[in-house]
Amino acid sequence: MSTLNKLNHYALRKIVKPMYLVAIGGSAGFLKPLLTFFDHTPNDMVSYVILRHIGRNVRSELEQILQAHCLLTVVDATPNMRIENNKVYVLPPGYYMTIKDGRLHLHDRMGPQNCAIDVFMESLAEEYKNDAIGIILSGTGANGTKGIQSIKQEGGKVFVQEPSSCEYDAMPQNAIRTGCVDAVLLPQKMPRIIAKHVLKVS
């Protein structure tokens, strides 16, 4: 491939809608396995959305922390932002987020209940169908269980952190109980499984 063709190929890859989008949800004890996951993630596979079950007024520096462990570009999601290949999008506190026609949409989260993981994963399942991938890491409660069920119903893949490796195992355990989980893994093992799925290798 000529240098010009390589540049055109790179530019196109950056702007087209990713073939696969991975939604990663968690809450308490979420940061350590998330960083471990990205320590083992390649820089040219898919894009990711990080969904944290945290309070509305919690200040977070996750974008900066994650960038030090990630080969991809990490950005805070903003309204109507177009999803691109090889990026990591972080849901800001106080919002729900959905995806439609390749763009992220933020919605003010009202009231004390937080189901941001479910809301996005349900939207992802509708948008990406069997190319959606959902991951549940350490956390409390059951946020994400409805979301992974939606992903599975559309033929997507669901992976969950091995509960014994979690600081808080309620979210992974509740996810496993749905019967919709394709594999229960340590965070460092997940990127390789995702790569095999994306590349269609056994």
C-alpha positions in Angstrom: 0.0 0.0 0.0 1.4 3.4 -1.0 2.0 6.1 1.7 -0.9 8.1 0.3 -3.2 5.2 0.4 -2.1 4.4 4.0 -2.9 7.9 5.1 -6.3 7.8 3.4 -7.0 4.5 5.0 -6.0 5.9 8.4 -8.2 9.0 8.0 -11.2 6.9 6.9 -10.7 4.6 9.9 -10.8 7.5 12.3 -14.1 9.0 11.1 -16.2 6.0 10.2 -18.6 4.5 12.8 -16.8 1.7 14.6 -17.8 -1.8 13.7 -17.9 -2.8 17.3 -18.6 -0.7 20.4 -17.8 -1.9 23.9 -19.7 -0.5 26.9 -18.0 -1.0 30.3 -20.0 -0.6 33.5 -19.1 -0.7 37.1 -19.3 1.2 40.4 -17.5 0.6 43.7 -14.1 -1.0 43.2 -14.4 -0.3 39.5 -11.2 1.7 38.9 -8.5 -0.9 39.5 -10.0 -3.6 37.1 -10.8 -0.9 34.5 -7.1 0.3 34.5 -6.0 -3.3 34.3 -8.3 -3.9 31.3 -6.8 -1.0 29.4 -3.3 -1.9 30.3 -3.9 -5.0 28.1 -6.0 -3.4 25.4 -4.5 -2.9 21.9 -4.7 0.4 20.1 -6.5 -0.5 16.9 -9.5 -2.7 17.6 -12.7 -1.1 18.7 -14.1 1.9 20.7 -15.3 2.0 24.3 -17.8 3.8 26.4 -17.1 3.9 30.2 -20.2 4.0 32.4 -19.8 4.7 36.0 -22.5 4.2 38.6 -21.5 7.3 40.7 -23.3 10.2 42.3 -24.5 13.3 40.4 -22.2 15.7 42.1 -19.1 13.6 42.3 -16.0 15.2 40.7 -14.0 12.8 38.7 -10.6 12.8 37.0 -11.2 9.4 35.3 -10.3 10.7 31.9 -6.8 11.8 33.0 -6.2 8.7 35.1 -7.3 6.4 32.3 -5.3 8.1 29.6 -2.1 7.1 31.4 -3.1 3.4 31.0 -4.6 3.6 27.6 -3.1 3.7 24.1 -6.4 5.1 22.7 -7.6 8.7 23.0 -9.8 9.2 26.1 -12.4 11.9 26.0 -15.4 13.0 28.2 -18.6 12.5 26.2 -20.4 15.7 25.1 -23.8 16.2 23.5 -24.2 14.9 19.9 -20.6 13.7 19.8 -19.9 11.3 16.9 -18.4 7.9 17.8 -15.1 7.3 16.1 -12.8 4.3 15.9 -10.1 3.8 18.5 -11.4 6.2 21.2 -12.7 5.8 24.8 -15.7 7.9 25.8 -16.4 8.6 29.4 -19.9 9.3 30.7 -19.8 12.5 32.8 -21.5 12.4 36.2 -25.1 13.5 36.5 -26.2 12.3 33.1 -27.7 9.4 31.3 -26.4 8.7 27.8 -27.8 7.0 24.7 -26.5 6.4 21.2 -28.4 7.0 18.0 -27.2 7.1 14.4 -23.6 7.0 15.5 -23.8 9.9 18.0 -23.9 10.1 21.8 -26.8 12.0 23.4 -26.7 13.2 27.0 -29.8 13.4 29.1 -30.1 15.1 32.6 -30.4 12.4 35.3 -33.3 13.4 37.6 -33.9 11.8 41.0 -31.8 9.6 43.2 -32.0 6.4 41.1 -29.1 5.7 38.9 -29.5 3.3 36.0 -27.0 4.9 33.6 -25.4 1.6 32.7 -28.8 0.0 31.8 -29.9 3.0 29.8 -26.8 3.1 27.6 -26.5 -0.6 27.1 -30.1 -0.9 26.1 -29.5 1.9 23.6 -26.3 0.3 22.4 -28.1 -3.0 21.8 -30.7 -1.2 19.6 -28.0 0.7 17.6 -25.4 -2.0 17.2 -27.4 -5.3 17.4 -25.1 -8.3 17.3 -22.0 -6.0 17.1 -22.6 -4.7 20.7 -20.4 -5.8 23.5 -21.2 -5.3 27.2 -18.8 -5.7 30.2 -19.7 -5.5 33.9 -16.8 -4.9 36.4 -16.8 -4.6 40.2 -19.7 -2.8 41.7 -22.6 -2.8 44.1 -26.3 -3.2 43.2 -27.8 -4.5 39.9 -27.2 -1.7 37.5 -26.4 -3.2 34.1 -28.4 -6.4 34.4 -31.2 -5.1 32.1 -28.6 -3.7 29.8 -26.7 -6.9 29.2 -30.0 -8.7 28.7 -30.8 -6.3 25.9 -27.4 -6.8 24.4 -27.8 -10.6 24.5 -31.3 -10.5 23.0 -29.8 -8.7 20.0 -27.1 -11.3 19.6 -24.2 -9.2 21.1 -21.5 -10.4 23.6 -21.4 -10.0 27.3 -18.4 -10.4 29.6 -18.2 -10.1 33.4 -15.4 -9.8 35.8 -14.6 -12.9 37.8 -16.4 -12.2 41.1 -13.6 -13.5 43.3 -11.3 -10.8 41.8 -13.8 -8.0 42.6 -13.6 -5.6 45.6 -17.4 -5.6 45.4 -19.0 -8.5 43.6 -22.8 -7.6 43.6 -22.9 -6.2 40.0 -21.0 -9.2 38.5 -23.0 -11.7 40.5 -26.3 -10.1 39.5 -25.2 -10.1 35.8 -24.2 -13.8 36.0 -27.6 -14.7 37.4 -29.3 -13.4 34.3 -27.9 -16.3 32.3 -26.8 -13.8 29.6 -23.1 -13.8 30.2 -20.8 -15.3 27.5 -17.7 -15.5 29.8 -16.6 -14.7 33.3 -13.0 -13.4 33.2 -10.2 -11.6 34.9 -10.0 -8.0 33.5 -6.6 -8.6 31.9 -8.1 -11.6 30.0 -11.0 -9.7 28.5 -9.1 -7.7 25.7 -7.8 -10.9 24.1 -11.3 -12.5 24.1 -12.7 -9.3 22.5 -10.0 -9.2 19.9 -10.7 -12.9 19.0 -14.4 -12.1 18.7 -13.8 -9.0 16.5 -11.3 -10.7 14.3 -13.5 -13.8 14.0 -10.8 -16.2 15.1 -11.2 -19.3 17.2 
